């Protein structure tokens, strides 16, 4: 589970909880900006595992680098929320965080749940990035329409945790 720096990161805790309760082993990787919205301790408590945030942290435990080892161990990579920034980096092959390097190393199915302000969602650059990711085989869920943290209604609201969990199960079934 990748968590990026958007207000919807609080929903990621509920998503992780759903997955853990359904007996899925979940490892969380957070971008540095995700810490502005949700604490690392929350995710560690929900998963019962350490949370990873830095490319070179834990190098002793992961001599190849956590991005390579995590990519080899995981069955699916879910990024929720997937901010406009992360979508752009992923669509263009940029890797400046543990999560973006993990995405580039990962060979299995990827599910992203975009979340952002409605004006950002409507930008042609964001829509181009979405189309690139779709053509690369990334599964996308949402965003939904609704009340946004910018105090507007519109497209950009991250899908609900239960919807994302159901999509994860569906994608995993299709890939096995």
C-alpha positions in Angstrom: 0.0 0.0 0.0 1.4 3.3 -1.1 0.2 6.4 0.6 0.8 9.9 -0.9 0.4 13.3 0.6 -3.2 14.3 0.2 -6.0 14.9 2.6 -7.6 11.6 1.5 -4.7 9.8 3.3 -7.0 9.4 6.3 -9.1 7.0 4.3 -6.0 4.9 3.7 -6.1 3.8 7.3 -9.6 2.4 6.9 -8.5 0.7 3.7 -5.5 -0.9 5.4 -7.7 -2.0 8.3 -10.2 -3.6 5.9 -7.4 -5.5 4.2 -5.8 -6.7 7.4 -9.1 -7.9 8.8 -9.6 -9.9 5.6 -6.3 -11.6 6.3 -4.2 -9.8 3.7 -0.6 -9.1 4.6 -0.2 -5.3 4.1 3.1 -3.4 4.0 2.8 0.4 3.9 5.1 2.8 2.1 4.5 6.5 2.6 5.8 9.5 0.7 7.4 12.2 2.8 4.4 14.5 2.2 2.0 11.8 3.4 3.3 12.4 6.9 1.6 15.8 6.8 -1.8 14.0 6.7 -1.5 10.7 8.6 1.0 9.4 11.1 3.4 6.5 10.5 2.4 5.0 13.9 -1.2 4.7 12.7 -0.3 2.5 9.8 2.2 0.5 11.8 -0.4 -0.2 14.4 -2.9 -1.3 11.8 -0.5 -3.6 9.9 1.6 -4.8 12.7 4.6 -4.1 10.5 7.1 -1.2 10.2 6.2 1.6 7.8 8.7 2.6 5.2 9.3 6.1 4.0 12.9 6.5 2.8 14.7 5.0 -0.1 17.9 4.2 1.9 16.4 3.7 5.3 16.7 0.1 6.6 19.5 -0.7 4.2 20.9 -3.3 6.6 17.6 -5.2 6.6 17.2 -4.8 2.9 20.6 -5.0 1.2 19.1 -4.7 -2.3 17.1 -1.7 -1.2 13.6 -1.9 0.1 12.1 -0.9 -3.3 13.5 -4.0 -5.0 12.7 -6.4 -2.2 9.2 -5.1 -1.6 8.5 -5.2 -5.4 9.6 -8.8 -5.5 7.5 -9.8 -2.4 4.2 -8.1 -3.2 1.3 -9.5 -5.2 -0.3 -6.1 -5.8 0.6 -2.5 -5.4 -2.2 -0.1 -4.4 -1.5 3.7 -4.2 -4.3 5.4 -2.3 -4.5 8.3 -2.4 -2.7 8.8 -5.7 -2.1 12.6 -5.9 -1.7 14.5 -9.1 2.0 14.7 -8.3 2.4 10.9 -7.9 0.3 10.2 -11.0 2.6 12.5 -13.0 5.7 10.9 -11.7 4.4 7.4 -12.3 3.2 8.2 -15.9 6.6 9.7 -16.7 8.9 7.2 -15.0 10.2 9.5 -12.4 11.6 8.0 -9.2 12.5 10.4 -6.4 10.9 8.6 -3.4 10.7 5.1 -2.1 7.1 4.8 -3.4 8.0 6.0 -6.9 11.0 3.7 -7.1 8.9 0.8 -5.8 6.3 1.5 -8.6 9.0 1.4 -11.3 10.4 -1.9 -9.9 7.0 -3.6 -9.4 6.0 -6.2 -12.1 2.6 -7.2 -10.8 -0.8 -5.5 -11.0 -1.1 -1.9 -9.8 -4.2 -0.1 -8.6 -4.3 3.6 -8.1 -7.1 5.6 -6.4 -6.7 9.2 -7.6 -7.7 12.0 -5.2 -7.3 15.7 -5.7 -9.1 19.0 -6.1 -11.6 19.1 -9.0 -9.7 21.7 -10.9 -6.6 19.6 -10.7 -8.5 16.5 -11.9 -9.8 18.4 -14.9 -6.4 19.6 -16.1 -5.3 18.2 -19.5 -1.9 17.3 -18.0 -3.5 15.1 -15.3 -5.9 13.5 -17.9 -2.9 12.8 -20.2 -1.1 11.1 -17.2 -4.2 9.1 -16.4 -4.4 7.9 -20.0 -0.7 7.0 -20.0 -1.1 5.0 -16.8 -4.2 3.2 -18.2 -2.3 2.3 -21.4 0.6 1.0 -19.2 -1.9 -1.4 -17.6 -2.5 0.4 -14.3 -6.0 -0.2 -12.8 -7.7 3.0 -11.7 -10.6 3.4 -9.3 -12.3 6.8 -9.1 -12.1 9.5 -8.3 -15.7 9.9 -7.2 -17.8 13.0 -7.3 -18.7 14.6 -4.0 -17.7 17.0 -1.3 -14.0 17.8 -1.4 -11.8 19.2 1.3 -11.5 22.5 -0.8 -15.1 23.0 0.1 -16.4 22.3 -3.4 -18.4 19.5 -4.9 -17.0 17.8 -7.9 -14.8 15.0 -9.2 -11.7 14.3 -7.3 -12.9 12.6 -4.1 -11.0 9.3 -3.4 -13.1 6.2 -3.7 -14.3 4.8 -0.4 -12.0 2.3 1.4 -14.5 -0.6 1.0 -14.8 0.1 -2.8 -11.0 0.0 -3.1 -10.7 -3.1 -1.0 -13.2 -4.9 -3.2 -11.3 -3.8 -6.3 -8.1 -5.1 -4.9 -9.6 -8.5 -4.3 -11.0 -8.5 -7.8 -7.7 -7.5 -9.4 -5.9 -10.2 -7.3 -8.3 -12.9 -8.4 -7.8 -11.9 -12.1 -4.0 -12.0 -11.8 -3.8 -15.4 -10.2 
